[in-house]
Amino acid sequence: MRILILGAGQVGRTAAYHLSREEANEVTVVDSNDEVLRDLQDRLDIRTVSGNASSPSVLESAGIADADILIALTSSDEVNMLACQVAYTLYRTPTKIARIRSADYFGREGLFSEGGLAVDTWISPEQLVTDYIARLIRYPGALQVLDFADGKVRLVGVRALRGGLLVGHELRALREHIPNTDARVAALYRDGRSIIPEGDTVIEHGDEVFFIAAREDLRLVMNEMRKADETVSRVVIAGGGNIGFRLARTLEKSSTVKLIERDPRRARRISELLTNTIVLVGDAADEELLLEENIDSAHVFAALTNSEEANILSAMLAKRLGAHKVMALINKPSYAELMESGSIDIAISPQTVTIGSLLEHVRRGDVVRVHSLRRGAAEAIEAIIHGEPSTSRVVGRRIEDIDLPDGATIAAIVRGEDVVVAHHDTVIQDGDHVILFLTDRRHIDAVERLFQVGSGLF
Amino acid sequence: MLAVVHVLGQLLAIFGITYVLPLIASLAYRDGTFQEFAVAALITSGAGSAIALATRRYRRELKSRDGFLLVTLAWVFMSAAATVPMLLLMPGLSFTDAFFETTSGLTTTGSTVLTGLSTLQPSVNLWRHALHWFGGMGIIVLALAILPLLGVGGMQLYKAEAPGPVKDTKLTPRITETAKALWLTYTGLTAACVVVLKLAGLSWFDAVCHAFSVLALGGFSNYDSSVGELRSPLVEVILIAFMLVAAVNFTRHFVAFRRLTTAPYRSDPELKAMLFVIGASVVLVSLVNVSEGMYADFWSAVRHSAFSVVSIATTTGFVTEDYEKWPAFVAWWLLLLSCICCSTGSTGGGIKMFRTLLLWRQAFREMRLMVHPNAVEPIRIGGQVVPNRIAYAVLAFIFLYFMTVVLLTFALLLSDLDIVTAFSAVLASINNMGPGLNRVGPSTTYQSLTDFQTWVCSIAMFLGRLEIFSVLVLLTPAFWKK
């Protein structure tokens, strides 16, 4: 697939990295900063073009004429929208994705529909990250909560802890513990390595367990993995930027939210927009301030400033001062890995959250949702299955008869309104939404091929 | 370090496959060399595979510094490996001379230590020309095109091997695709050249040999008196055309063929400058030859002048007439042309037209800045602003280039060579051009040089083909410090 990425910022660079790692993609990145581009080209097998991202001549020299996908990720909403429009009007580029930050744009019905601006899909990284954090806070104890099939099914990552009902038991005991619910463990990581979950696998303290269940059953299943975590009612947010502000607005109705912002003017501005949040002016790494605001009774401390180093330090400080759970926004994958094994409970990587929504459009076939997991090493995919039993290698077969590549598990199926958690004898039908967990992303090609029918589509 | 050795092994294994060409020739002509070439192929591929297997644990992605080491090692080892059939088939040949010959082949220099070329077995002659052809576009670029092994590291290798100061522009997003595109263009043009030469009356064998030689801007011929032996004005015209084609950046050819337009040529500042310099030189040399009365009739003077100018300026080194017998001005002028004319990304040698243009503009900018001390003036080439970073790199390159020429000339002088031979031999070698003057002139070979002198020329050819930096960076302490 020929992919054109506009903008080599954080998100653009990560997208280029992930997309160019897949053999089938040819990636070109456009940016106005030569030095960033040179550095990028040294590290990745991509082409770079320097210039203004929305100008037709620059797009042309970047090969827009035969590009399959345009992904506009510059920091300016206006440039992104214009680039998509130019690509559509002059070159009829099939798929155009734009990053739109301002809710003022993506909040309007019809702006991006037929006859409006030629943006097929918009993504708002800040919004995605905010939703992601909000879900984490709603399910205390979860490392990751990911939606499939419009939220009917959720994939949850938790760290198993002593005290959980299932810890120390074989996986097949899950059914006896909670007979009326259906859940399935999709993947299991022990000491950072993947273990294929079988009926007789014993869950140990410290395992990272990914399971899938219908939304209503989540809490029950989570209790199996760890003692019930307290519900979150007191949240402290450090950083009143886009994400911090949005998160405060989402949470302020149900919890007590305190937000610490360093810039008095910004603090004043968000205090005007937020109704129930206590906005504090100050430094998030200021011990006095944190103590004064009862950090020791905060259920969650989320460090969401623009500087990852500051996030790490203030989160570590908050943890030491007694915050029950701390999260930090960390861009660098290496930092995230370093921190999650130690002093910070959850490292939130904005790129991993965002990249999934881009991958949805790159995958061959009828892929509805892709979530990138474990910093891009694993992937969870929701795809719609099409085909006849005669032509497809999937339709009409039982799951145990499907020849899946190593490390791939079919975790659940959504059939119409029903959620069917996959068992070895479940038969897949035409039109099913299949949710598949892949522990090694390198097999993605095999998975894509498996689900393709003769026509080249699913 | 061992990761480099691993890839080196793979490259050698691939290089062994190139023996297919002489093997086919020896079967077709039944010249009794099949065994020797088969042995050479097995040794090369076998040793390469063994090295690659033994070091496969160290396989990892190459870093940018690995590229330089790998490219230099690969070229030296391939030249050495290519001597095997020569040594087996020519018992009197020393390793020094054999190495010189294969190096001259791979670096597309085209100077030889062999005489009686037309009496050599056809497969040996084809092998010499095949070395030209593989070396022309670059054997590592070929490896990139057919092996998926190199990925990210591939760009580093490409940069270390491809000629010219600006190498960041890729034809396609994937380096493998770019390499494929270049080799496809190169192969297509070669095939076209073979057909045209055949139509002009050459035998298939002569056509293939000369096409390999001309597209690589090499200069080997299967006759002692080079192209002069063919005595055909038509062939000379064809060769002139293809020499000019091969001296143009191959990425322009690719884009022009794919989009079927001449736009890439029209916007190529290097091409314009090259055509201007070569055109003016043809006129100048013809005038000199006519006025000195070198030829009885006007048209033979023009014909031989034009061929010599194009052949030397594009660093090919084909010879039809002994231009040393012409006024001394001509021989030295041609030597100068060989330094500057070829384009970035062509198969030719020298400092490349891009650098020449850049230095020219830089010189004028300095003078304008003396007049307008506060002026801000970017350097433009063909309307494109060249970043200062590249200008500095070019200045450093030119300094190294001249220092290399001077020092190697001194080395030859030390070994009792006369100044004309020494200087011209170094220039002809570092520019990958071929014939020098006096004892290594167009009508003789490099046979009369001592072993030491031959090695100096071999080194100059490597330095010239890999554009000095890639080799000399290995000699800096910074490169080896962890």
Contacts between the chains, C-beta under 8 A, distances in Angstrom:
chain1	res1	chain2	res2	distance
A	2	B	173	7.6
A	20	B	173	7.7
A	23	B	148	7.9
A	26	B	172	6.5
A	26	B	173	4.0
A	26	B	174	5.4
A	26	B	177	7.0
A	27	B	173	5.2
A	28	B	173	5.0
A	34	B	387	7.1
A	38	B	168	6.6
A	41	B	155	6.9
A	41	B	168	6.2
A	41	B	170	8.0
A	42	B	64	6.3
A	42	B	155	7.1
A	42	B	156	7.8
A	43	B	152	6.6
A	44	B	152	6.4
A	45	B	151	5.7
A	45	B	152	5.2
A	45	B	154	6.7
A	45	B	155	6.5
A	45	B	173	7.5
A	45	B	174	5.9
A	45	B	175	5.5
A	46	B	173	5.2
A	47	B	170	4.6
A	47	B	172	6.6
A	47	B	173	4.1
A	48	B	168	7.5
A	63	B	173	7.9
